[in-house]
Amino acid sequence: ELIREQVYLRTDDEVPYRTDVEVGLVEEVRDAGGRPALRVLASVLAANERYQRMLIGVGAQKIRSIRHAARAELRRRYGCPVELELDVVVEPGLAQ
């Protein structure tokens, strides 16, 4: 939900509320200094290619902004470094 919230905060009314986020992996890892960190892999699910392009943005700026804000919120909530990988996938079933 933290990632989904950032999608809506960063896209205003451009993207429909049926856009969803699917988390594929959450694991605890160690950072370069041996400290605990979280690694999260997630996909933002868009109803069609138009919304996919909106979510990615010119030069991937929009998805980069979403990832940065979501990572900061996850880091704040869990108190450790977070590695967040996001991609945007078309999920036609969302259009209904």
SVG drawing of the C-alpha trace seen along z (x, -y; Angstrom):
<svg xmlns="http://www.w3.org/2000/svg" viewBox="-15 -16 46 29">
<polyline fill="none" stroke="black" stroke-width="0.4" points="0.0,0.0 2.9,-2.4 4.0,-2.1 0.4,-2.4 -0.1,-5.5 3.0,-7.1 1.6,-6.2 -1.5,-8.3 0.3,-11.1 2.7,-11.5 0.2,-11.1 -2.7,-13.2 -5.8,-12.3 -3.9,-11.1 -4.0,-7.4 -7.3,-5.6 -7.7,-4.2 -7.8,-0.7 -4.1,-0.8 -2.5,1.7 0.8,2.8 2.0,6.4 4.9,7.1 6.9,10.0 9.7,10.2 10.5,8.8 13.7,10.1 16.2,9.0 19.7,8.6 22.9,7.0 24.2,3.7 27.9,3.1 28.6,2.4 27.0,5.6 24.0,3.9 20.4,5.3 18.5,3.9 15.3,4.7 15.2,5.7 11.8,5.2 10.8,6.1 7.4,4.8 5.3,4.2 2.9,1.3 0.0,2.8 -1.6,0.5 -4.8,1.1 -3.4,0.3 -0.3,-0.9 -1.4,-4.5 -1.4,-4.4 1.9,-2.4 3.5,-5.3 2.1,-7.9 3.5,-5.9 6.9,-5.6 7.0,-9.2 9.4,-10.9 12.9,-9.6 11.4,-7.3 11.1,-10.4 7.7,-9.5 8.5,-6.0 11.8,-7.2 10.0,-9.8 7.5,-7.1 10.3,-4.8 12.3,-7.4 9.3,-8.5 8.2,-5.0 11.7,-3.9 12.0,-6.9 8.7,-6.0 9.7,-2.3 13.0,-3.3 11.3,-5.6 8.7,-3.0 11.2,-0.1 14.2,-2.0 16.7,-0.4 18.0,-1.0 15.7,0.2 16.5,1.3 13.4,0.9 13.0,2.1 9.8,1.1 8.6,1.9 5.3,1.0 3.3,3.9 0.1,3.8 -2.6,5.9 -5.6,5.8 -7.9,7.3 -7.7,4.0 -9.7,2.2 -13.0,3.8"/>
</svg>
